Amino acid sequence: MTSGEATPMRDPVASQFADVLVVGAGIVGLATAWQLQNRHGDLRIAVVDAADRVAAHQSGHNSGVLHSGIYYQPGSIKARTCRDGKLAMEAFCAEHQIAWEKCGKVVVATTADEVQRLDAIENRARLNVVVAHRIDTDDLREIEPHAAGIAALHVPETGIVNYARVCDKLHDLIVAGGGSVTLNRQVTHIEARAGGLQIRCRDGHTIACGRLINCGGLQSDRLCRLAGGQTDVRIVPFRGEYYELAESSRDLCRHLIYPVPDPSFPFLGVHFTRMIDGGVECGPNAVLAFAREGYSWRKVSPGDLLDTIGYGGFRRLAVKHWRMGLGEMHRSLSKPAFVLALKKLIPKLQSSDLIPGRAGVRAQAIAPSGALVDDFLFAHSRHAIHVLNAPSPAATASLAIANHIVDELDRTPS
């Protein structure tokens, strides 16, 4: 891609011109703008976001895990970009003096069935070139004295970082490189014009751009349709709620303690995560959010909720997993139930060890069949690329995902 290929026809009505406009100032959007700037320094790069700060949603509401890539289907985009992105993120943090740590984690089996599934994870780790050591209960107690299990995998490559700080640095680098990052600017209309797109925003601002990259997260499917894109998946918001270990109880978890995933359920389950600031998060559960930015039960958007329940893919998912959904809701509303789920990994845990933590909302793409889209998902429309699914490990993989997007932009005619 060259500057000439991307330059839009100058519309005298437009408030701003950009060769490439990135919608979304989360970590994937910012990383993409930065990688694009590094590769094509002559282009005018602009980032816009409806929020009042960068990393306002998923990028600023996660535990900050640098994932190793142990779980993902070998050969998938997730597996490839997680491994490459983790190395790139570690190098980025080292270069820009952002605190991070390679602390390691244990994946703990507590039943015979889970031991069998642990075997499969160990095999997948080998295929994904991830270091994972099978350890016995004595080794487990040495690493995590309070964790209970009959077998475990130790994954020493797993790390922790604060992704909001990474986003702040990416913002600064984009601006220093001549790009722009504009907040409080919600895209409401996208129209194809000769040589590019005309973007209208809620504040009346207009932007003419040659190419658009949609990294809109919770709004990505809607932005895709605004741009004329055809997609049959729908973003459904799931809220994850956390407790934290009280400061006096933080010695219950030294590193990261994860369960063995149950393949019959669509989410991982509760776990313990030591964060880079020294705290320890416990959770999350996974409940349907009643708004795409529904960080509590009190936040309800009738339009968002109708959009979710009116979608056949969600209804099929709900029919299949209604028992699990009720259990997640029960844990959301009952601290004793949440504590009981956590005690499976740390039996010594008591309700008094926990204090309320934060919540995050996961933008999960669901297919019409009711299946959760498991891999990163991209789509194209005229002059635009859309990131329609970027769940965990998107933050870990963000710099590699950004390279993938820029590669797509370079080889796709405008």
C-alpha positions in Angstrom: 0.0 0.0 0.0 1.3 3.5 -0.8 0.1 6.9 0.3 -1.2 7.6 -3.2 -3.3 4.4 -3.2 -5.0 5.3 0.1 -5.5 9.0 -0.3 -9.2 9.9 -0.4 -10.7 12.5 -2.7 -10.6 15.7 -0.7 -14.1 16.6 0.2 -14.3 20.3 1.0 -17.1 19.6 3.5 -15.1 17.1 5.6 -13.6 18.4 8.8 -10.6 16.0 8.6 -8.7 13.9 6.0 -6.9 10.7 6.7 -5.3 8.1 4.5 -6.3 5.4 7.1 -8.9 5.9 9.8 -8.8 3.4 12.7 -12.1 3.3 14.7 -11.4 2.1 18.2 -8.8 3.2 20.7 -8.4 -0.1 22.5 -5.2 -2.0 22.3 -5.8 -3.7 18.9 -6.8 -0.4 17.3 -3.9 1.5 18.8 -1.4 -1.2 18.0 -2.7 -1.3 14.4 -2.3 2.4 14.0 1.2 2.3 15.4 2.3 -0.6 13.2 0.8 1.1 10.2 2.7 4.2 11.0 5.9 2.3 11.4 5.5 0.5 8.0 4.0 3.5 6.1 5.3 6.6 7.6 4.1 8.9 4.8 0.4 8.1 5.5 -1.9 10.3 7.6 -3.2 8.0 10.3 -6.1 8.9 12.5 -7.7 7.0 15.4 -11.2 7.9 16.8 -13.1 6.4 19.7 -16.5 7.2 21.2 -15.1 6.9 24.8 -13.4 9.6 26.8 -10.1 7.7 27.2 -8.1 5.1 25.5 -8.5 1.5 26.7 -11.9 2.4 28.0 -13.4 -1.1 27.6 -11.9 -4.6 27.2 -8.3 -3.3 27.1 -8.6 -1.5 30.4 -10.8 -4.1 32.2 -8.7 -7.2 32.0 -6.3 -8.9 34.5 -3.3 -8.1 32.4 -2.2 -11.7 31.6 0.5 -12.2 29.0 -0.8 -15.5 27.7 1.5 -18.3 26.6 -0.8 -19.7 24.0 -1.2 -23.1 25.6 -5.0 -23.6 25.0 -5.5 -22.6 21.4 -6.1 -24.8 18.4 -2.7 -25.4 16.7 -2.5 -23.5 13.5 -5.3 -21.0 14.4 -4.8 -17.3 14.1 -5.0 -17.2 17.9 -2.2 -19.7 18.4 0.1 -18.0 15.9 -0.5 -14.4 17.0 -0.4 -15.2 20.7 3.0 -16.7 20.5 4.5 -14.0 18.3 2.5 -11.2 20.0 3.7 -12.2 23.5 7.3 -11.9 22.4 6.7 -8.6 20.7 4.8 -7.3 23.8 7.6 -8.2 26.1 10.1 -6.5 23.9 7.8 -3.4 23.6 7.4 -3.2 27.4 11.2 -3.6 28.0 11.9 -0.9 25.4 9.4 1.6 26.8 10.0 0.8 30.5 6.5 -0.6 31.2 6.5 -3.0 34.1 5.9 -6.6 33.3 6.8 -9.9 34.8 7.1 -13.5 33.6 5.6 -15.1 36.7 4.3 -18.4 35.4 1.0 -20.2 36.1 -0.3 -23.6 37.1 -3.3 -25.3 35.4 -4.7 -27.5 38.1 -6.7 -30.7 37.8 -8.9 -31.6 40.7 -10.7 -34.7 39.4 -9.8 -37.8 37.3 -11.8 -36.4 34.3 -9.8 -33.2 34.5 -6.5 -35.1 34.5 -7.5 -36.6 31.2 -8.2 -33.2 29.8 -4.9 -32.0 31.2 -3.2 -34.6 29.0 -4.8 -33.0 26.0 -3.7 -29.5 27.0 -0.2 -30.8 27.5 -0.2 -32.2 24.0 -1.6 -29.0 22.6 1.2 -27.1 24.4 3.8 -29.2 22.5 2.1 -28.5 19.2 2.0 -24.8 19.9 5.7 -24.8 21.0 4.8 -23.7 24.5 6.8 -24.9 27.5 4.6 -26.7 30.0 5.9 -29.1 32.7 3.7 -31.8 34.2 4.1 -31.6 38.0 3.0 -33.7 40.9 1.2 -32.5 44.0 4.5 -31.9 45.9 5.7 -29.6 43.1 2.3 -27.9 43.0 2.5 -27.1 46.7 6.0 -25.7 46.3 4.8 -23.3 43.6 1.3 -22.6 45.1 1.2 -23.8 48.7 -2.6 -23.3 49.0 -3.7 -24.7 45.7 -5.5 -28.1 45.7 -5.1 -30.6 42.9 -4.2 -34.1 42.0 -2.2 -33.1 39.0 -1.1 -29.8 37.3 0.8 -28.2 34.5 3.3 -25.5 35.2 3.5 -22.9 32.4 6.6 -20.8 33.3 6.2 -18.5 30.2 3.0 -16.9 31.3 3.4 -13.3 32.4 1.5 -10.2 33.7 1.4 -6.5 32.6 -0.9 -3.5 32.8 -2.4 -3.2 29.3 -3.9 0.2 30.0 -0.3 1.5 30.4 0.6 -0.1 27.1 -2.3 1.7 25.5 -1.2 5.0 26.9 2.3 4.5 25.5 0.9 3.5 22.1 -1.2 6.7 22.1 1.9 8.8 22.8 3.9 7.1 20.1 1.1 7.6 17.5 0.8 11.3 18.3 4.6 11.7 18.4 4.8 10.1 14.9 2.4 12.6 13.4 -0.9 10.7 13.8 -4.0 11.8 15.7 -6.1 10.1 18.4 -9.4 11.8 19.0 -11.7 10.7 21.8 -15.4 11.4 22.5 -16.1 10.9 18.7 -18.7 8.3 17.9 -19.1 7.2 14.3 -22.7 7.2 13.2 -22.6 7.0 9.4 -20.2 5.6 6.8 -20.7 6.2 3.1 -18.6 5.0 0.2 -17.3 7.8 -2.0 -14.9 8.0 -4.9 -11.5 7.1 -3.6 -12.6 6.2 -0.1 -15.2 6.7 2.6 -17.0 9.6 4.2 -17.5 9.3 8.0 -20.0 11.2 10.0 -19.8 11.4 13.8 -22.3 12.2 16.4 -20.7 15.6 17.2 -21.2 16.7 13.6 -17.5 16.1 12.7 -16.9 14.5 9.3 -13.8 12.6 8.2 -12.8 11.6 4.7 -10.6 8.6 4.6 -9.0 6.3 2.0 -9.3 3.2 4.1 -11.0 2.3 7.4 -10.0 -0.3 10.0 -12.8 -1.2 12.3 -11.4 -2.2 15.7 -14.6 -1.2 17.5 -14.8 -4.1 19.9 -18.3 -4.1 21.4 -19.6 -2.1 18.4 -17.6 -3.8 15.7 -20.5 -5.7 14.1 -22.6 -2.5 13.9 -19.7 -0.5 12.4 -19.3 -3.3 9.8 -22.9 -3.0 8.8 -22.7 0.8 8.7 -19.8 0.4 6.2 -21.9 -1.9 4.0 -20.2 -5.1 5.2 -22.0 -8.4 5.2 -21.7 -10.4 8.4 -24.0 -13.0 10.0 -22.3 -12.9 13.3 -23.5 -10.7 16.2 -21.6 -9.3 19.1 -23.2 -10.4 22.4 -21.8 -8.7 25.6 -20.9 -11.0 28.5 -20.0 -9.3 31.8 -17.2 -10.9 33.9 -17.2 -9.9 37.6 -14.3 -10.2 39.9 -13.4 -10.2 43.5 -10.0 -9.4 44.8 -8.0 -10.9 47.6 -7.9 -8.6 50.6 -4.3 -7.3 51.1 -3.9 -9.5 54.2 -4.9 -12.6 52.2 -2.7 -12.1 49.1 -0.3 -14.9 50.1 -3.0 -17.4 49.2 -1.9 -17.0 45.6 1.7 -16.4 44.5 1.3 -16.5 40.8 -1.6 -17.5 38.5 -3.9 -20.5 39.3 -6.1 -21.7 36.5 -8.7 -24.6 36.2 -8.7 -27.2 33.5 -11.2 -25.9 30.9 -14.3 -27.9 30.4 -14.9 -28.2 26.6 -18.6 -28.6 27.1 -18.8 -25.0 28.5 -18.1 -21.9 26.4 -16.1 -20.0 29.1 -12.9 -20.9 31.1 -14.2 -20.6 34.7 -13.0 -18.8 37.7 -9.3 -18.5 38.4 -6.7 -16.5 40.4 -4.5 -13.9 38.8 -1.8 -11.9 40.5 -1.6 -8.5 38.9 1.4 -6.4 38.2 0.5 -3.9 40.9 0.6 -6.7 43.5 -3.1 -7.4 43.8 -4.8 -10.7 43.1 -8.0 -11.0 41.1 -10.4 -13.9 41.6 -12.9 -14.7 38.9 -14.5 -14.0 36.5 -18.0 -15.4 36.2 -19.7 -14.8 32.8 -23.2 -13.3 32.7 -25.2 -11.8 29.9 -24.8 -8.0 30.1 -28.0 -6.0 29.4 -26.1 -3.4 27.6 -23.0 -3.5 25.4 -21.3 -1.3 28.0 -23.2 -3.0 30.9 -20.6 -3.1 33.7 -23.3 -3.7 36.3 -26.8 -5.2 36.6 -28.1 -1.6 36.8 -26.9 -0.7 33.3 -29.7 -1.6 30.9 -30.0 -0.6 27.2 -33.3 -1.7 25.8 -32.0 -1.5 22.3 -28.9 -3.6 23.1 -30.9 -6.2 25.0 -33.5 -6.5 22.2 -30.6 -6.8 19.7 -29.3 -9.7 21.8 -32.4 -11.7 22.5 -33.8 -11.1 19.0 -30.8 -12.8 17.5 -31.3 -16.5 16.7 -27.7 -17.4 17.4 -28.0 -16.1 21.0 -31.2 -18.0 21.6 -29.6 -21.2 20.3 -26.7 -20.6 22.7 -29.1 -20.0 25.6 -31.0 -23.1 25.0 -27.9 -25.2 25.0 -26.2 -23.6 28.0 -29.2 -22.4 30.1 -28.1 -24.4 33.2 -24.6 -22.9 33.1 -26.1 -19.4 32.5 -28.3 -19.7 35.6 -25.3 -20.9 37.6 -23.3 -17.9 36.5 -26.1 -15.5 37.4 -26.4 -17.2 40.8 -22.6 -16.6 41.4 -23.1 -13.0 40.3 -25.8 -12.4 42.9 -24.5 -14.6 45.7 -21.0 -14.1 47.2 -21.1 -17.5 49.0 -21.7 -19.2 45.6 -18.8 -17.3 44.1 -16.6 -18.3 47.0 -17.6 -22.0 46.7 -16.5 -22.0 43.0 -13.1 -20.4 44.0 -12.6 -22.9 46.8 -12.3 -25.7 44.2 -8.8 -24.3 43.5 -8.0 -22.9 47.0 -9.9 -24.8 49.6 -8.6 -22.6 52.4 -10.3 -19.5 50.9 -13.0 -17.8 53.1 -15.6 -15.2 52.3 -13.7 -12.7 54.5 -10.6 -13.1 52.2 -12.4 -11.4 49.3 -13.4 -7.8 48.6 -15.4 -6.6 45.6 -13.4 -6.0 42.5 -14.0 -4.7 39.0 -16.1 -5.9 36.1 -15.4 -6.1 32.4 -17.5 -6.8 29.4 -16.4 -9.2 26.7 -17.4 -8.6 23.1 -18.1 -12.1 22.0 -19.1 -12.8 18.4 -21.8 -15.5 18.1 -22.6 -17.4 14.9 -26.1 -18.0 13.7 -25.7 -21.6 14.8 -25.3 -20.5 18.4 -21.6 -21.3 18.5 -19.2 -18.9 20.0 -16.7 -17.8 17.4 -13.5 -19.2 18.8 -10.8 -17.6 16.7 -10.1 -14.0 15.7 -12.4 -13.0 12.9 -11.9 -10.5 10.1 -14.2 -9.3 7.4 -13.9 -6.9 4.4 -16.2 -4.3 2.9 -15.4 -1.6 0.3 -12.4 0.4 1.5 -12.5 -1.3 5.0 -11.3 -4.1 7.1 -13.3 -5.2 10.2 -12.1 -7.0 13.3 -15.3 -8.8 14.3 -14.0 -11.0 17.0 -10.9 -10.3 19.2 -11.4 -12.1 22.6 -8.6 -13.2 24.8 -5.7 -13.4 24.1 -6.2 -10.3 21.9 -4.3 -8.0 24.3 -1.3 -10.4 24.4 -1.4 -10.9 20.7 -2.2 -7.2 19.8 1.1 -6.3 18.1 1.0 -9.5 16.0 -2.7 -9.0 15.2 -1.8 -5.5 14.1 0.8 -6.8 11.7 -1.8 -9.3 10.4 -4.2 -6.4 9.7 -1.6 -4.2 8.0 -0.7 -7.2 5.8 -4.3 -7.5 4.9 -4.5 -3.8 4.1 -1.4 -4.0 2.0 -2.6 -6.9 -0.2 -6.3 -5.8 -0.5 -7.2 -3.4 -3.2 -8.9 -0.3 -1.9 
